[in-house]
Amino acid sequence: MDDNRMRELVQQAVARRCEPLAPDPFLAARVQHAAEQKGEPRMKKKLSAGLVVCIVLIVMSLTALAAVLLTGMEIIDLTAIPLAQGNDGAVRVNRDYTHEELMAVLNAAAENGIIVEDAYILEAVALGEGYDEEETIMAICRVAFGGLIDEWTVEERFWFGEKMVEIGFDDENPYRLPGEGQIQPEEARALAVTLLESEFGSLPLMDSACYRTKERFDEDGWNTAYYPRNLTAPMYRIFISHDRSTVESACIPQSWETYTETQLMSGIDNTYGYRTATQASWSPEAWYTFGQMLPGALRSEAWNTEYDGYLASTYLLPAEGDITEKEACAIAEADAAQAVRLTAHGLLLGRGEERIWKVTLLMLDENSERVTRSWEIDAATGEIQHRMLHDTSTPYWARYMLWETFEAVNSTIFTREAALALAVPVLQEYLDDPTLPFDDPAVYEPFFRGSADGTYYTINLNPTAAAGMEYGRCAVQVRNTGEVRILYAEGRGLTPDNLLSRMDDAYGSSLRWDQSVWVEFDRLMAGLGEPATFEGRLLAATRHPQASEVKLSLDDALDVVALDLGTRSEDAVSWVLIDTEPNPVWKIRMGTYPANTLYEVDAMTGEILDRELYVCQNPDFDHDMKMFTLRSVYMPAALAEFGPVRIAMELTVKSDFDAFSYDETVFMNENCYQVTVDGMTVTFTSIDENLPSYRTTILDNGMDAEIEVFDIPEPRPESEGSPYGNG
Amino acid sequence: MQSVPGPDKATFPQLVETYQKPLLNLCYMMLRDRTQAEDAVQEAFLKAFRALPSFRGECSHKTWLTRIAINVCRDMQRSSWFTRMNRFVTPEDLPDRAAEENPESAELADAIMRLPAKFREVILLYYDQNMTMPEIAGALGIHASSVSRRLKTACEKLRNALGEEGQHG
């Protein structure tokens, strides 16, 4: 199975499995509200930049003192492995070095001339933190062996695999060495080149300046690939079976007749390789090649704004008389006093006749925060021409072009301000209120969501806390063509139907309001007249006492339901105290699986009065108002509102475990069931031989049902009965 | 590559809209529980929102958010409540709203969800989220070479799991 097929299957499987998961349209607003409620984030521990510099200097100076240098393998065997094994418990394998252990390993490597320059590890060093054992060992190997793991030799990979077993990272070594009678590594390498040259002529395959080699050995034989270090040379592959009976070789030319800029980027990645991890690490040579070939590329997406910036840029090769990339980085680093460099890279750009190094450093500032800064440095004189701090509003691609190029391209983007200006008059007209102050930040706080292509914004206009509950939420979608589509709009004034959402905005999620907020809700609701909606009527019919009026506190009530379910009280999703006879009731929703569970608990005696499954992933089926009112209020109202078929479906699904696993959609599917109604009796006649039929008579205003199951098919093997009991 | 501006408080909702569903899918496949996944996504965005000042664009928004979400999932998986639950039986019980999964697809989804977390992560990020090796490396805080190695092992485990059950081959 190839990669593309695998990708297709995995995406299909995940998409289908996750199909019922629906995004929450108000998540952004809720998150922002929650963040503000929780206050400012804690500061990370401060780092003394001086201390970090000291550590680095000590490490570096130790290198000079080393008399006899150990190899990377010896360092790992003598230091890294014993430390990794030493911190494991009797049962549990610890996968991280402590900071002290990490420093010991890195110092041992540095003493022997192996300097690990890895942004993550340097950050851990600087912050006084530990780091992953496997990654640390691999980082040393990358320096010692050269390149990424797939560029290591078979012997080096096998050795590394053994070390991973020794530290408990892997159970068994995934890499192999050839056994007796099989082609040994040196012979395999020589054979591969000889066979390819006999077929394709003399080739510089062993010249590391021309080709990168990746070799793989497995049960079938030797696979070797040679990747060219320029975009025009062909790639070569050869497979040799253990008995030499099968040899398959190929010369794969690179075709650049028709390509998009993203394909070109991918080609650059493959050809030049990564120096660290991303496009940010392309060499000046890679950028030069990219710049040369970009005009011939098709634009992959119309919205790909940075494409314009790349196209407007001139990428140059370093030449005699230029300061080097390393020197340019050093100038920038010296300019950034009081900061610790994590990574550095530069590319050479042309500005008319000038040659400019654009250097970008990822650094830790004096507060131990990661910051990205870039400098534009004259390649002839070393003079700094421009400094730029990449703040949160700076697109990442700003670092790959001159500042003025970036600014010119960036100004063409459809801005939030322009989108809002288009939306405001349309909303005012729709709500028939030209005075609605959408552009007043004291009243409305706009939240922008943009399409990936930057051609439209969805704008949520949420009233600020200062505006109180007088104003409602609005949501619009605005295109760069000027088209405005209203998704949701609530104007001025409180009504019994919008009270809950207005108070949600003001007090946070009603799922977990303090009971005093519900008391206030009742007070406001009483003065707002008759609700027009089903939801409003349910809320108006539900009253809320003060928590102090009952014997059972919320914590006690949560303990009661947690004990009943065998979970923790922290699993509660929502709660509210509702007034009813003879005693008030705690309504609690627990986050159980596969369905949540709604509880009604007598707030005076602690007795569990009702326990109902709640199919939270299907709000059309189990209405979210169920959380906020008593079942005895909801069911009769729902029966009147939605009719007997919907209620019969719900009662049937929840009474039969097999039916429960179907969901109501099966009942609604005309290919599965024929539905007939006779008063309060609903018959779901199966027209699918795998499904039983049901005749459900709704009793007691929807509170109960008599369910007859007939035409029962052969038992399904996976059905083991309901964990909730039947009926 | 997207031309979205760097995230700040004003553009944060844009990030949520763009990445909420992919992260929800990812968290669900990681945690095997809808409610937990929803909580994880909310928590991830909350952490992201609070970390906005420290995001300097050294990786893509997707990589950044995915890294946060993965860490939230890992934290949740470590919680005592989570480890007590037998979550392997639950996905099959998740009702489908639109269409039933075909058996092969369901089996593959189950096999992915049964993989050890570190292998599940790379399978989901590489194949489902279409992230590149360097992006995954950035999201997981490991090297691209480790991603490659884990991915290879994960694919083998996946093939073994499916092969043992006589499906997919």
Interface residues (C-beta under 8 A of the other chain):
Chain A: M1 M6 R7 L9 V10 Q11 Q12 A13 V14 A15 R16 R17 C18 E19 P20 L21 P23 D24 L27 A28 A29 R30 V31 Q32 A34 A35 K38 P41 D118 Y120 D132 E134 E135 M138 A139 R142 L148 I149 D150 D170 P174 T262 Y274 A277 T278 A280 W303 N304 T305 E306 T343 L362 E369 R370 V371 T372 H390 D391 T392 S393 T394 P395 Y396 W397 I413 R416 P446 F447 F448 R449 G450 A452 G454 Y457 T458 N460 T567 R568 E570 D571 V573 G591 Y593 P594 N596 V615 C616 Q617 N618 S661 Y662 D663 T665 E718
Chain B: M1 Q2 S3 V4 P5 G6 P7 D8 K9 A10 T11 F12 P13 Q14 L15 V16 E17 T18 Q20 K21 L24 N25 Y28 M29 D33 R34 T35 Q36 A37 E38 V41 Q42 F45 L46 F49 R50 A51 L52 P53 S54 F55 R56 G57 E58 C59 S60 W81 M85 R87 T90 P91 E92 D93 L94 P95 D96 R97 A98 A99 E101 N102 E104 S105 A106 L108 A109 I112 I123 L124 Y127 D128 N130 P134 E135 A137 G138 G141 I142 H143 A144 S145 S146 S148 R149 K152 T153 C155 E156 R159 H168
